[in-house]
Amino acid sequence: MSAGLIAFTLLAEPWAWTILRLMVGFCMSGIYVTAESWLNDAASNENRGKTLSAYMIAQTLGIIGAQGLLTFGEAGAATLFIGASILVSISFGPILLTVTPVPAGEITRAMPLRDLFAGSPLGTVGVFLLGSVYATQSGMGAVFGTQIGMSTDQIVLFIAMLFAGALFLQYPIGWVSDRMDRRALIFIVALLGGAFCLLGWAMGPNHWMIMTAAFLSGGMTTPLYALILAYTNDHLEQVDMPAASGGLVLTFGIGAILGPLVTGWAMAVYGPFAFWLTLAATFGGLSVFALYRMTQRDAVAAEDTDSYIGVLPTASPMVVEVAGAWAAEQSDSEPEQSPR
């Protein structure tokens, strides 16, 4: 991965960068699986939830802080690529110097998507649409900012706001999710996400209102991902959760591939503010489907649902699987009369 980041500066051609992006993405997936296997192996049943939460917070803060690195060099120069390569290389220092035995990473084979859809149609469709939203926000946000004339500092703040919203709104949405029909909450959160995107579209060149829209719409995306995972687990047997986690991550990834492609086409045809309209339409589709599913299946009682834990969309199947198992264990261990 470190070598690939430097190689971006050697040949600025779309085909070369496509290959390098695939390589870097493959390496990043391997890094996540390895690191998360290590965390899971080191954690105990007593501190697994806190460990996962701390990991997610650290990762979110890293993503937010990384936006500031864009101000340390010109986008068209090699400095930023070299800096990223150095950070990747340094990050392996603590791992290579440790004397802790290397854990064996085991990921359960994914459940066929047909079976996953049969078990939880809303979970499958919802995570697909949310993959499109997340990848569009994180991948096309800088393109949108560039096209409307934002400065580098403003683009940095814009992308940071998308993730900062998730950091602040994850807990309150998770708290509510353990106390009401999760389909209704998915509907509400998706509807709010679409409304905030329409706010960004309606405000036009008002950069501060755009920042507000980014904070609020981004604050709906990551909690909604964890909410959909929790809802899906509510409709699965505990023995099926590990297999389902791989299918959910795969479905999310497919949506993440298609989302930026559709948004890029829309922005090329209708202008940069199609960025917000595409996001609003995707959020809207998710809210409508959630409303439809509420008419097709009875709600799961709040006391019968698994505990909610905030999982980032960048998490590998390893963490999704572990978080699901932890949530089920926590739910089973709670006294029936205790508040959730």
Buried (B, 14 or more C-beta within 10 A) or exposed (E): BBEBBBBBBEEEEEEEBEBBEEBBEEBBBEBBBBBBBBBBEEBEEEEBBEBBBEBBBEBBEEBBEBBEBBEEBEEEEBBBBBBBBEBBEEEEEEEEEEEEEEEEBEBBEBBEBEBBBEBBBBBBBBBBBBBBBBBBBBBBBBBBBBBBEBEBEBBBBBBBBBBBBBBEBBEEBBEBBBEEBBBEBBBBBBBBBBBBBBBBBEBEEEBEBBBBBBBBBBBBBBBBBBBBBBBBBBBBEBEBBBBBBBBBBBBBBBBBEBBBEBBBEBBEEEEBBBBBBBBBBBBBBBBBBBBBBBEEEEBBEEEEBBBBBBBBBBBBBBBBBBBBBBBBBBBEEBEEEEEB
